[in-house]
């Protein structure tokens, strides 16, 4: 085509496009241009490249074309969609809707319960704030076909209480369902307690009691939540206790209910005993004996530091690494205090020793500073000099720095009038050296006598799962503080958070298998980039077109959907076309004339 000019080249391109699209040219081209058009068109057909063009023409013909006024285009009813759609699919995957249906729940109440669970997962708040979120921010009512005008704060309270009435059956159903979905053995169960505090006085409450708060809120009444969690972080059983309940007093009741209400029998299908992992505060001698009597093995931290022990025969130190690749030494030890067939595992962590040594020095420095202030009061003119008052100040220091106080010897001199004249102290070097030697050393106690050191260590580290579960419940799902004024409302509030945690942990368990380890708040933030929006515009026929559609998922959102094998949107688009009625400005005056 070297002999073709630029103008002829444009005519050839236009002719070829018209030939492919089937249009008739009004002006005939020159024989030269027509010859090139015929040659190129026949070549496209011969090389089978024209099929794509024909497919494009078919797609174009099937499109819904409108001539619209761009200036009239506006977006309305923008709602959060990604987090709600992710959680709703998970709720249905867990079969919560089918369980409620089997309990004769009406369709509207069941859908409202699902909406409440989903909103608690993506936007944990009170019932009043949840209602506002449903009305103004979330697309959950649209996904479930609920009329938001029929939903009130009181109806949300009612559905929360009804869900708590199904607590035992729902926990059993979810426990079975997750074992089936993820093929879980549940040989290892982890038991721990946490508490949450009330913002009110709760004077008439049977649950709210003053106790030792995990959040250092000893000024508020508390309620205790006991959890049994498996290695994967799924809750097997939960119970709610009074705020002053001691940790060690809850294990027997929980084990009894766990065995009667769930599928967690003491022995697995292959004949192996289940293993209970508990914290030192729960591992009393009575509780350990109760576990062995019920055919449970156990792994726990020893409540006291062993004084007399020796390396077990045939055992040698084994070095393992923690999750940050830091060395930890393990060795089996024997002690005359061991009961039944329990044995101890000595754990030595250099990093823990460094941390404890640093804390010990800090406490010693603070203790000596406080002693210096007492000496300053004795020597100053208006300071505290009476012997009993000085001893009182020293006693308060001993209470504040209990472990550090034992490392010092204090000498006080006084006159005949019980007025202190001087005070000195000295540090017990031997006691300080002995304390330094115990830094970074603790002992694990277990009844699994045939297990290797690394296996016991691995089993004990599963306790981090229950700690992670409690952290997610309190922080991500807003389980603290509790603002409710009655015990029934408080229990319903906690139980709703536990159901939402089932949904959250089901999602995170699947994502962790693909190395997506973001916390739940970050996942919700990512998912909320997907919205649902209505776009309204006017066409040239006097009609108003409204299109309701879901935004295309961002790459991170699409990845999460793909990993979970979920649909990326509940619907593609919904379109409605209505006649746009423009108000007639003169019609009002005509009506006035007619009426007059």
SEVO-633980 format. One record per residue (C-alpha): residue in one letter; x, y, z. Coordinates in steps of 0.001 Angstrom, whole numbers, plus 500000, padded with zeros to 6 digits. Example, Ala and Ser with C-alpha at 12.3 -4.5 7.8 and 13.67 -1.06 7.14 Angstrom:
<sites>
A512300495500507800S513670498940507140
</sites>
This chain:
<sites>
X500000500000500000X502882502315499293X500909503984496474X498045504997498793X497849508559500018X496848509579503515X493393510674502361X492826507367500558X493993505485503622X491282507181505695X488690506322503034X489796502664503084X489420502549506882X485945504123506754X484853501771503983X486120498729505866X484265499791509046X481049500344507055X481402496951505350X481872495171508711X479029497007510414X476675496486507417X476163500182506677X475614501483503128X477924504233501943X476105507160500292X479173508275498323X480906505759496089X484652505424496511X487186505263493701X487884501820492172X491303501854493836X489854502439497304X487024499970496674X489530497316495581X491542497659498791X488353497499500894X487231494272499180X490695492725499535X491024493515503236X487463492441504046X487945489059502335X491235488624504202X489514489228507556X486929486582506758X489566484095505557X491685484525508727X488529484283510895X489142487614512587X485753489052511834X483975486837514391X485110489122517223X483676492101515384X480386490302514824X480246489355518514X480850492981519397X478006493990517112X475690491481518805X476651492772522248X476097496337521138X472685495436519743X471658493792523045X472633496824525124X470001499092526658X470794502430525055X469439505764526256X470286509331525465X470597510944528894X471210514369530310X474588514127532063X473823517195534176X470837515389535721X472947512429536931X473139512021540704X473959509240543198X471639508439546073X471189505927548915X474860504999549253X475130502123551735X477856499930553211X477790496554551489X481095494656551605X481288493785555310X477570493006555524X477600490743552454X480703488910553703X479191488250557151X475736487370555826X477154484682553542X479143483318556501X476040483281558726X474212481253556106X477265479042555644X477147478246559384X473454477428559114X472268479885561775X469215480760559661X468285477093559243X468708476465562974X466353479329563872X463897478097561266X463955474648562888X463033476334566179X459837477720564572X461048481297564300X458953483395561944X460668484645558798X460689488291559859X462106487560563329X464712485218561872X465879487797559310X465955490487562002X468145488209564164X470539487665561238X470673491417560601X471426492057564295X474251489472564296X475792490900561119X475622494475562402X477182493402565704X480106491947563728X480743494924561423X479550497755563689X479486496684567363X477371499169569284X474265499531571423X470811498710570064X470060502403569542X473230503009567515X472701499724565653X469236500907564599X470684504170563283X473395502256561452X470761500062559792X468726503106558790X471461505413557548X474599503430556716X474080499731556093X472529497737553237X471761494761555501X467987495389555487X468012495491551698X469979492224551567X467449490486553834X464326492157552478X463473493905555764X461446497102555961X463529499440558085X460383501293559156X459236498184561055X462472497887563058X462725499597566432X465201499610569277X462848497528571405X462546494868568706X466339494576568653X466343494107572439X463671491419572100X465481489465569407X468722489565571466X466908487988574424X465348485334572181X468793484461570832X470089484079574394X467208481696575121X468665479468572355X472204479671573828X472904476002574566X471347474640571386X472945477299569198X476409476716570684X476041472975570164X474919473516566561X477808475869565776X480297473533567444X479135470610565298X478949472729562146X482492474090562371X483864470605563090X482129469361559941X483183472307557777X486848472339558739X487350468708559836X488345469605563408X489254466953565956X488921469146569054X491292467050571110X492818470123572742X490491472515574560X491608475737576217X489863477206579247X490203480771580454X488196483555582031X487834487243581470X485617489936582928X483877493052581744X482826496036583797X479556497949584052X479283501687583667X476304501838586051X475976500982589721X473842497833589107X472595497761592704X469793495254592029X471902492942589879X472681489360590868X475631489239588435X477412492538589000X479941492217591821X483153493998592691X486276491955592024X489674492009590388X489257493644586980X491419492628584020X491229496247582809X492192497666586237X488658499033586678X488275497951590286X485956500918590853X483214499312588727X481075496187589246X482107493249587089X480683490203585337X482840487129584548X482800485282581224X484252481747581064X485238480374577650X486216476939576382X487996477359573052X489635474847570716X493021475276569007X491442476968565991X489823479621568204X486222478375567968X484170478579571144X483019475180572432X481183476420575499X480652479686577374X479156480598580723X478488483839582588X479259484168586320X479170486746589089X481877489381589040X483525488181592277X483746484542591164X487265483152591676X488891481681588576X489564478323590208X485915477826591236X484463477792587707X486286474879586075X484271471980587552X480941473542586592X482182474300583093X483560470807582483X480298469225583660X478214471405581353X480674470960578494X480323467166578723X476522467243578985X475659470045576547X478163469560573719X479947466863571766X483230467268573678X483492463862575378X486644463193577448X487903460628574900X488110461172571140X486901458708568535X490355457126568219X490590456471571969X492883459387572890X492178461564575915X491280465186575393X493775467722576709X492714470740578760X495067473741578643X494512476055581610X496182479060583197X498032479027586513X495180480798588320X492838477872587587X495350475048588088X494665474224591731X495275470702593020X491542470060593290X490936471158589695X493795469042588349X492508466010590249X489011466680588936X490334466713585352X492151463413585762X489108461849587442X487035462866584400X489636461282582062X491072464578580824X494787465216580426X496018468704581251X498833471172580582X499257474239582786X501780476563584373X502838475487587852X501327477738590501X504572477767592504X508228477792591606X509858474452592313X512622474477594917X513855470903594719X514056469237591335X516480467311589159X516723466594585464X514742463464584628X516667460341583796X517331460031580078X516272463606579397X518460466321577904X517769470011577178X515950470757573940X516105474193572302X513039475454570443X512175478853568979X509124480993569598X507071482752566900X509752485467566700X512566482931566292X513971483495569799X515560480478571567X513856478744574512X515310475791576405X513097472900577557X514035470016579855X512046467452581844X512597467569585604X511647465309588506X510384466491591870X509220464642594987X506104466842595058X504667465374591844X501284463684592289X499886460745590292X501817460547587033X502284464274586473X505664465643585599X507191469091585100X508860470774582178X511405473479582991X511261476371580543X514173478819580314X513768481918578166X516752484339577900X514523487124576591X512068486663579460X515026486717581869X516214490011580383X512733491498580709X512252490341584319X515723491562585292X514969494983583830X511646495156585690X513306494069588934X515901496869588653X513158499372587954X511188498283591032X514325498407593192X515091501940592043X511547503069592773X511565501372596182X514826503079597150X513468506438595986X510449505962598255X512766505053601159X514787508207600490X511609510256600825X510971508683604239X514534509557605307X514006513078604050X510885513350606202X512862512190609269X515658514737608763X513513517714607682X511910520091610156X508243519422609413X508561515842608147X507191512588609584X509358511532612538X507139509493614856X508193505870614978X504735504378614375X504054506747611471X507379505891609848X506640502185610229X503248502814608691X504855504390605622X507277501470605346X504355499041605590X502588500763602736X505754500449600677X505925496743601499X502366496352600275X503098498284597083X506394496520596306X505783493091597826X508505491099596043X511063493925596147X510584494610599884X511949491148600744X515323492057599204X516055494840601754X516853495127605451X515788498426607053X517328499815610295X515568502560612273X516998504403615281X514770506303617678X515061508177620980X513178507717624224X510234509755622913X509675507355619976X510992509941617556X513054508500614707X516523509979614472X517846508069611458X516974505298608997X519268503220606803X518806500192604602X520932497600602890X520238495189600072X520447491435600693X522992490417598087X522394486675598391X518638487086598034X519175489407595051X521453486849593361X518949484046594008X516193486201592544X518351486954589501X518915483233588913X515170482580588746X514512485202586059X513245483731582811X512517480320584392X509073478804584886X507616475300584980X504878473615582980X502951470840584677X501254468120582643X499739464654582980X500833463597579460X503788461621580708X504660459972577411X504802463200575441X508009464828574227X509149468214575454X508379469964572176X504850468505572083X504025469783575573X505425473187574658X503368473293571454X500200472298573297X500697474947575976X501206477668573370X497664477004572183X496561479129575141X497407482138572979X494289481293570950X491933481948573852X493849485146574640X493394486211571007X489699485303571182X489171487392574312X491064490294572770X488852490156569684X485690489980571801X486607492923573987X488214495224571422X486858494364567954X483349493315569046X482959495902571835X482110493505574662X483254496080577213X482033498121578917X478433497025579512X475849499813579638X472751497647580239X470845497967583498X469403494451583925X470980491004584087X468869489646581223X469935492473578919X473582492031579960X473531488304579208X471864488931575847X474494491577575044X477373489205575822X475784486274573986X475171488351570859X478858489267570879X479759485565571132X477606484678568101X479215487531566153X482602486125567191X481657482753565659X481111484559562359X484328486553562678X486476483545563589X485002481460560759X486111484119558283X489548484647559828X490213480897560151X489818480474556391X491850483595555596X494709482538557894X495063479350555858X495988481615552899X498299483812555023X495862486710555320X496346487541558999X494824491018559295X492793491729562417X489029492017562149X488813495816562196X491232496001559276X489209493419557346X486012495419557916X487744498592556730X488881496859553545X485469495301552879X483657498621553399X485241499973550220X482461498087548394X479255500115548379X475712499871547087X474463503007545291X471463504238543285X472259506359540207X469425508553538883X469370510327535486X466918511804532923X466702510660529297X465484512510526196X462028510917526417X461103512691529616X461749509591531692X463729509230534912X466026506197535020X467131504784538395X469830502090538503X470655500338541810X473999498538541593X476929497284543664X480342498787543185X483020496578541674X485173495044544420X488651496453544873X491512493951544340X491862493270548091X488114492738548448X488009490460545409X490888488433546863X488985487889550127X485886486763548224X487967484389546097X489735482861549113X486393482286550862X484780481112547598X481918483576547961X479850485603545530X481293489065545018X477915490864544975X474329490016546001X473010491368542685X474338492985539496X471930495866539002X468297496824539421X466800499259536917X463564501220536948X462252503737534370X459402506076535265X457802509001533457X459209512244534738X456316514631535484X457379518245535400X455196520587537496X453142523007535436X453762526493536819X450488527915535467X448304525025536643X448072526426540177X446699529720538868X444238527914536599X442959525956539585X442574529195541504X440450530661538658X438286527560538536X437642527544542275X436900531281542352
</sites>
